[in-house]
Amino acid sequence: MQLGSLARYALFAALLGVSVLTYLREQQPRQSLAPAQTPEVIAAGERQTTGAPAASVPAGSGFDFYVLALSWSPSYCAAEGSNANRQQCSTGRPYGFVVHGLWPQYEQGYPQDCTTDEPRDVPFSQARQLSDIMPSAGLVTYEWRKHGTCTGLTQKDYFSVMRQAVSRVAIPSAYNQPTQRAPVNPQLVEQAFVTANPGMTRDAVSVTCDSTFLREVRVCLTKDLQFRSCPEIDRSSCRRRSVDMPGTR
């Protein structure tokens, strides 16, 4: 073969190789310039930006909205004394705000003790999974029978929504720990929750009390767990200027 023919053959082979490599690169999926993120990171980013729950919320039916009732555990334990639930109030259990319940509500009034095809009892294994937010297994079953059965949800979905609702509400830093403190003004506690939760308004939260203790913070949420006003719940707010908010015993 002559030298000119060899040069032309080498040039053709080089051009063919470049064409093949270019074709193969174009067939590969195009990647975003943004760094890859795990689902957990994406969900956290969305929650910080939009205030929306990280996961989809199972859709309840037969009511208008939810009330998430957060009980100040030391008040319950002090008020009930020897009758208090031991799982919640035994020495060394440092509970502050815990879940009293997630209640389906009408605009006026609420349903309770509804008929359901779901079991009436909650398995102990299911109740234990909620012990960090709802330490009394007996209360878990009671709340399911009285309120959960009226949501149109399965047991599993009801408690999933409950946990998502808890994660939706930020506890103000001043009330994160169940330490002993001076008497508090319930209206200032309410304002602290509004400040700590963008999108929450004063008519979407209610702080309740008895004659001595601050008892609960009740937060109104839509079925997809957005803050919403609830005049009837708001009217139940504590009217006292000062109540005790004890620490753990």
N, C-alpha and C positions, 0 to 999 in steps of 0.2 A: 504494500500500500504506500502511496506517495505521501510525503510530509504534509502537503496541503490538505489531502483528504483526512489525515489523522487529526489535524487542527480543527477542521470543520466538524469531525465526529465528536471530539472532546467538547467543543462549544455547544453542540446540540444536546449532549448528555447533561451538561451543567444547567442549561436552560430548562430541560425537562425536569431535573431534580428540584429546581426552585419552584416550578409550577406545581409539582406534587405537594411540596411542603406548604405552599400558600393555600392550596385547596384543603388540606387536612386541618390547618389552623382555622379556616372559616367554618368548618363543620363542627367545631367544638362549641359548647354552650358559652355564651358571653357572660362574664361575671361582672357584678356591680363593682364600681370603684369604692363603694362604702365597705368597711370591714364587716365580715360575717358576724351575726349575733345569734346567741342561743335564744330559744323561745322565752326563757325566763328573763333575759335582759330586755328583749323587745317588750314583753308585757309590763315590766317595771317602767320602762320609758313611756309607754302609753298611759300608764296610771298617773305618772307625774305630770304629763302634759294635759290630759283630758279629764282626769278625775274619775274615769270609768273603771269598773271592776276589771281585774286582769283576765278572768275567765268568763265564758258565757254563763248567763244566769238561767237556770231552769225556770220555765214560765209557769207561774201559779195561775189559778183561776177561781172565780166565785167571790172575789173581794176587790177592794179598790187600791189599797196600799198596805205597806208593812209599818209596824212600830217595832224597832229594836229597843228592848228594855235592858239597860245596863244597871245592875244593882251594885251599890257600894257595899262590898262584902262585910267590912268591919261593923257597919251600922246594923246589918241583918243579924250578925253574930251577937252584938251587944244587946239588941232589942229582944232576941229570942232566948238569950241566956242558956240555961241547961237544956232547953228544947231545940236548940239550933242543930242543924245537920252536922254530924261529926266529920263527914268527908270535906265539908267546906270550912268548918270552924275549929278543928282540932289545933292545939298549940303547934306552932311551927309552920302553919300553912299561910304564906304571905300573900293572900289574895286581896287585890284592890277592887277594881271594877270587874264584875263577872256578868255573864249573860243570865238574866232572869228569863227572857223569852223573846221569840220572834213572832209577833202577833199580826195575823191578817185583820185588816180593819175595813169597815165601810166608811163613807164620809161622815155618817152618824151611826154610832154603835159598832158592833163587831159580831162575827159568828163565833160559835164555840161548840165543842163536843159534836162534831159532824160525823155523819156516816161515811165509812171508807172501806174499800176492799183490802186495805193494808192491815197488817197486824196491829193490835192495840198495844202490845208490849214492845219495848225496845230492847234488843239483845244487849247483854252487858258489854259485849265486845264493842258494839256501836257506841254505847254510852261512854266507855273508857276513852274512845278516840276524841271525845269532846271535853275531857277532864281539865284541859288547860284553860278553857273559856267557860265551862259550865260544870263545876266540880261535883255536884250532887247527881248521882245516877238516878235517884228517885225523881228529882226535878226534871231530868231529861224525859222520862216516861210521862210524867204529868203534863209537861208542856206539849209533847207530841199529841197526847189524847185530847187535850182541851183546845189547842190552837193549830198544831201541825195538820191534824185531820181536816181542817177547813181550808187548806191552801190548794187542794187539788194535786198535790205533789206526793210522790212516794216518800217513804221514810228517808231513804238515801238522799234524795234531791232536797228534801226539806232541811236536813242538817247541813247539806252542802251550801244551800242559800244562807243559812244561819252563819256559817263560818265566813262566807264572802261578805255578809253584812257587817260582821265584826271587823274584818280587815278594811272595810270602807270608812270606818269611823276612827279618827285619830284621837287618842286620849291626850289632853293637854299635859305637858311635862310636869306641871305643878301637882297633878293628881295621878301620876304614874305609879307611885309607891304608897302603900297603905301605912304611912307613918302618922304618928300622933300630931295633930295640928290644932291651932286655935279655932274657935267657931268661925264658920264661913257664912257669907251672904250668898244664898242660892242664885240670885241674879248675876253675881260675878262669876259663879261656876258656869252658868249657862253661857255667859259672854265668852268665857275661856274656850268652851267647846266651839262656839261660832268662829272665833279667831283661829283656832287650830284646824278648822275644816273649811277650806275654800268652797264656796257655793252653798254652805249652810246658812240659813237665816234664822232670826230669833223665833219666828213662828213655825220653824221646823224642828224645834227641840224643846223639851219640857223637863225641868228639874223638880222632882217631887220630894216631899218630906212628911214626917209625922210631927208630933208635938215636940220631939227632941232632936231627932236625927235627920240628916239628909239621906234619902233612901235610894232614889234612882235618877238616872238620866235617860229620857226616852227620845229616840231620834226617829223621825218619820222619813220613810224611803219609798220610792216608787217600786213597782214590781221588778224593774231592772236595777234597783239599788242606787238611784239618784236621790239627792235630798229634795224634799218637797214640803210645802206648808201643810199644816194640819190644825186648823183652828180649834177643833174639839179637844185634841190632845193638849194643845198649848194652854187652854183654859184650866187645865188641871195642875198648872205649875204652882209650886210652893210660893205663898205670899208672905212668909216670915222674913224678917230682916237678918236673922242670925239663927243658925242651927249647928249642932255638933256634927263633925265628920271624923269619927274616931279612927285610931290606928288599930292594927292587929294586937290581940292580947298576948 
